[in-house]
Amino acid sequence: MIADYYKLKEQPFGVTPDTRYLYLSPTHREAFASLLYGVQSGRGFASIVAQPGMGKTILLFQLLQQLRQTARTVFLFQTMCGPKEFLRSLLHDLGVEGGARDVSQMHFQLNECLLKPS
């Protein structure tokens, strides 16, 4: 319907945001620059807080796309779980197999994975 009305060749809104349609307003440009700086300077943790629909996910997708060649990334989109399941998912997406059963062993595996050279 939107594509027909605006005579677009393809649907701009999908299940996940498409970075080809990212519009970097001044606010979005600043948020993106802050995320990129946080990663490149080794800050360890960065966050974006905004109402739903304000563009947080598309900024993250753009960041992941930009870092693809220089960083190993993991995108966990379902975090409504306990700490053990979260760590297990994170380790799995990082390619760490081994079946550690307790949280302390999983922390050890995560630290090993993050500290080893690429």
Secondary structure per residue as TSV (DSSP state, phi and psi in degrees):
chain	resnum	aa	ss	phi	psi
A	1	M	-	360.0	-49.3
A	2	I	H	-64.7	-43.2
A	3	A	H	-60.4	-42.6
A	4	D	H	-65.8	-47.2
A	5	Y	H	-60.5	-45.0
A	6	Y	T	-93.8	6.2
A	7	K	T	55.3	46.6
A	8	L	-	-89.2	150.0
A	9	K	S	-76.8	-25.2
A	10	E	S	-146.7	161.1
A	11	Q	-	-70.8	120.1
A	12	P	S	-78.0	-15.9
A	13	F	-	-114.0	114.6
A	14	G	-	-116.3	-167.1
A	15	V	S	-65.6	-41.1
A	16	T	S	-117.4	149.7
A	17	P	-	-63.1	142.8
A	18	D	-	-105.3	118.0
A	19	T	G	-64.7	-15.2
A	20	R	G	-64.7	-21.7
A	21	Y	G	-103.3	13.3
A	22	L	-	-70.6	126.2
A	23	Y	-	-108.9	116.0
A	24	L	-	-88.5	88.5
A	25	S	-	-66.3	168.4
A	26	P	H	-54.7	-39.3
A	27	T	H	-67.8	-43.7
A	28	H	H	-66.4	-37.9
A	29	R	H	-62.6	-42.0
A	30	E	H	-66.7	-42.7
A	31	A	H	-63.1	-43.1
A	32	F	H	-64.5	-43.0
A	33	A	H	-62.1	-38.3
A	34	S	H	-65.6	-42.8
A	35	L	H	-62.7	-47.6
A	36	L	H	-61.8	-43.9
A	37	Y	H	-62.0	-42.3
A	38	G	H	-58.6	-42.0
A	39	V	H	-71.5	-49.3
A	40	Q	H	-67.0	-26.9
A	41	S	T	-94.3	1.7
A	42	G	T	70.9	33.7
A	43	R	-	-63.4	-27.2
A	44	G	S	92.7	-36.3
A	45	F	-	-151.4	133.7
A	46	A	-	-141.8	150.7
A	47	S	-	-141.1	153.9
A	48	I	-	-123.7	127.9
A	49	V	-	-120.4	124.6
A	50	A	-	-163.7	165.5
A	51	Q	-	-64.1	156.8
A	52	P	T	-57.7	141.2
A	53	G	T	85.6	7.0
A	54	M	S	-91.0	-6.2
A	55	G	S	109.3	14.9
A	56	K	H	-64.0	-46.7
A	57	T	H	-65.8	-42.0
A	58	I	H	-66.5	-33.1
A	59	L	H	-65.2	-40.9
A	60	L	H	-64.5	-41.7
A	61	F	H	-62.2	-40.6
A	62	Q	H	-64.1	-41.9
A	63	L	H	-62.3	-46.5
A	64	L	H	-60.1	-40.5
A	65	Q	H	-64.3	-42.2
A	66	Q	H	-68.5	-33.6
A	67	L	H	-88.2	-6.2
A	68	R	T	-49.3	-39.7
A	69	Q	T	-84.2	-17.1
A	70	T	T	-118.5	-5.1
A	71	A	-	-145.4	151.8
A	72	R	-	-93.6	122.9
A	73	T	-	-124.1	158.1
A	74	V	-	-135.6	134.0
A	75	F	-	-115.6	104.5
A	76	L	-	-97.5	112.4
A	77	F	-	-100.9	-6.3
A	78	Q	-	-124.7	98.5
A	79	T	-	-112.1	14.3
A	80	M	-	-84.0	70.3
A	81	C	S	-150.1	175.9
A	82	G	-	-79.1	170.8
A	83	P	H	-59.0	-37.5
A	84	K	H	-66.5	-45.4
A	85	E	H	-67.0	-37.1
A	86	F	H	-61.5	-49.9
A	87	L	H	-61.5	-41.9
A	88	R	H	-60.7	-43.7
A	89	S	H	-64.7	-43.0
A	90	L	H	-61.9	-47.9
A	91	L	H	-61.7	-41.9
A	92	H	H	-60.8	-46.9
A	93	D	H	-67.6	-24.0
A	94	L	T	-84.1	-3.7
A	95	G	T	85.1	15.3
A	96	V	-	-90.4	115.0
A	97	E	-	-111.6	164.4
A	98	G	S	146.2	-15.4
A	99	G	-	67.2	38.1
A	100	A	-	-57.6	138.3
A	101	R	-	-99.2	-28.8
A	102	D	S	-112.0	161.8
A	103	V	H	-61.4	-39.8
A	104	S	H	-65.0	-38.4
A	105	Q	H	-66.0	-39.0
A	106	M	H	-67.1	-37.8
A	107	H	H	-60.7	-43.5
A	108	F	H	-59.9	-46.4
A	109	Q	H	-61.7	-41.2
A	110	L	H	-63.3	-46.3
A	111	N	H	-59.9	-43.7
A	112	E	H	-59.3	-45.0
A	113	C	H	-64.0	-43.6
A	114	L	H	-72.4	-28.5
A	115	L	H	-90.2	-16.1
A	116	K	S	-76.3	142.0
A	117	P	-	-63.4	147.6
A	118	S	-	-67.2	360.0
